[in-house]
Amino acid sequence: RLYDSWVLDDLEEPGNALQEIYRVLKTNGYYFAVVAQSTNQHFTGHDYFRFFPDALAYWAKKHNLRCVKYKSYGGDFALIGFSVISIFRRRFYHFHINSVVEWLYCMPINIVFKTLDVIAKKFSSNAFEGNSSGFCYVFKKGE
């Protein structure tokens, strides 16, 4: 098994990484990835892609990996919460807020907006797959 979190979108040539993942995986091995969809620009100069599931499945298939499943990890309300946190971070950046203080405002925002996402998803089963904070993927190397 191989895991990565928020790496493929920061690579200039994600196909090279997928080719290497294919090479090192055993037959019927799994590759688990988490990819951001909606986020602030990060790693300026090395922030290249935002993958929707069809796009990443296409790249993986080109390198003989099959997308077994994927799941959104945040919908409309999570995006709003993430934006509120980003505003706080940018607004108070010059105060050099430590991680404890940041936790004190991030945690309640995350709890409120994640709860709203869960409630909203109960009323609309797949409305959140197209508007997502990002996706968790499972890929498999075939025989």
C-alpha positions in Angstrom: 0.0 0.0 0.0 1.1 3.5 -0.7 -0.4 6.7 0.7 -0.1 10.4 -0.1 -1.9 13.5 1.0 -2.0 16.6 -1.1 1.0 15.8 -3.2 -0.2 15.2 -6.8 -1.5 18.7 -7.2 1.9 20.2 -6.3 3.8 18.2 -8.9 4.7 19.7 -12.3 4.4 16.3 -13.9 2.0 14.1 -11.9 2.2 11.4 -14.6 5.8 10.8 -13.6 4.7 10.2 -10.0 1.9 7.9 -11.1 4.3 5.9 -13.3 6.6 5.5 -10.3 3.7 4.5 -8.0 2.8 1.8 -10.6 6.4 0.6 -10.7 6.7 0.1 -6.9 3.2 -1.3 -6.2 2.8 -5.0 -6.1 0.2 -6.6 -8.4 -3.2 -5.9 -6.9 -1.7 -3.3 -4.6 -3.5 -0.2 -3.6 -2.6 3.5 -3.7 -4.5 5.9 -1.5 -4.4 9.6 -2.3 -6.0 12.8 -1.0 -6.2 15.7 -3.4 -7.3 19.3 -2.7 -10.0 20.7 -5.0 -10.8 24.1 -3.6 -8.0 25.6 -1.6 -5.8 28.7 -1.5 -2.7 28.8 -3.7 0.1 27.2 -1.7 3.7 26.4 -2.4 3.8 29.3 -4.8 5.7 28.2 -7.9 4.8 24.6 -7.2 1.0 24.5 -7.1 -0.1 23.1 -10.5 -3.4 21.3 -10.4 -6.8 20.8 -9.0 -8.1 17.4 -9.9 -11.7 16.5 -10.3 -12.3 12.7 -10.1 -12.6 12.2 -13.9 -9.3 14.0 -14.4 -7.3 12.0 -11.8 -8.9 8.7 -12.9 -7.8 9.6 -16.5 -4.2 10.2 -15.4 -4.2 7.1 -13.3 -5.6 5.0 -16.2 -2.8 6.3 -18.4 -0.4 4.7 -16.0 -2.2 1.4 -15.5 -3.9 2.2 -12.2 -7.6 1.8 -11.8 -9.7 4.2 -9.7 -11.6 1.9 -7.4 -13.5 4.6 -5.6 -13.4 8.2 -4.5 -15.2 10.3 -1.9 -15.6 14.0 -1.4 -14.3 15.2 2.0 -16.2 18.5 2.2 -19.1 20.2 0.4 -20.5 23.6 0.2 -20.5 24.4 3.9 -17.0 23.1 4.3 -15.9 25.4 1.6 -17.5 28.3 3.4 -15.8 27.3 6.7 -12.4 27.0 4.9 -12.9 30.5 3.5 -13.7 31.9 6.9 -10.6 30.4 8.3 -8.5 31.7 5.4 -9.9 35.2 6.0 -8.9 35.0 9.7 -5.4 33.7 8.8 -4.8 36.5 6.3 -6.4 39.2 8.4 -4.4 38.3 11.6 -1.2 37.0 9.9 0.8 40.1 11.0 0.0 39.3 14.7 2.0 36.0 14.4 -0.8 34.1 16.1 0.4 30.9 17.7 -1.1 27.4 17.0 -3.2 27.4 20.2 -5.0 30.6 19.4 -5.5 29.4 15.8 -6.9 26.2 17.1 -9.4 28.2 19.2 -11.0 29.8 16.2 -10.4 26.9 13.6 -12.0 24.2 15.7 -15.4 25.8 16.3 -15.6 26.9 12.6 -14.8 23.4 11.4 -17.3 21.8 13.8 -20.1 24.2 12.7 -19.5 23.9 9.0 -18.8 20.2 9.0 -22.1 19.7 10.9 -23.9 21.8 8.3 -22.4 19.7 5.5 -23.5 16.5 7.1 -27.1 17.8 7.6 -27.3 19.2 4.1 -25.9 16.0 2.6 -28.8 14.0 4.2 -31.2 16.1 2.1 -29.2 15.9 -1.2 -27.3 12.7 -1.6 -24.7 13.5 -4.2 -24.9 17.3 -4.5 -21.6 17.6 -2.8 -19.4 15.5 -5.2 -19.2 18.4 -7.7 -18.4 21.2 -5.2 -15.9 19.8 -2.9 -12.9 20.8 -0.7 -11.2 17.8 -2.2 -11.3 14.1 -2.7 -10.0 10.9 -1.2 -9.1 8.2 -3.8 -8.4 4.5 -3.9 -6.5 3.2 -6.9 -5.5 -0.4 -7.6 -2.7 -1.8 -9.7 -4.1 -4.6 -11.9 -2.4 -7.8 -13.0 
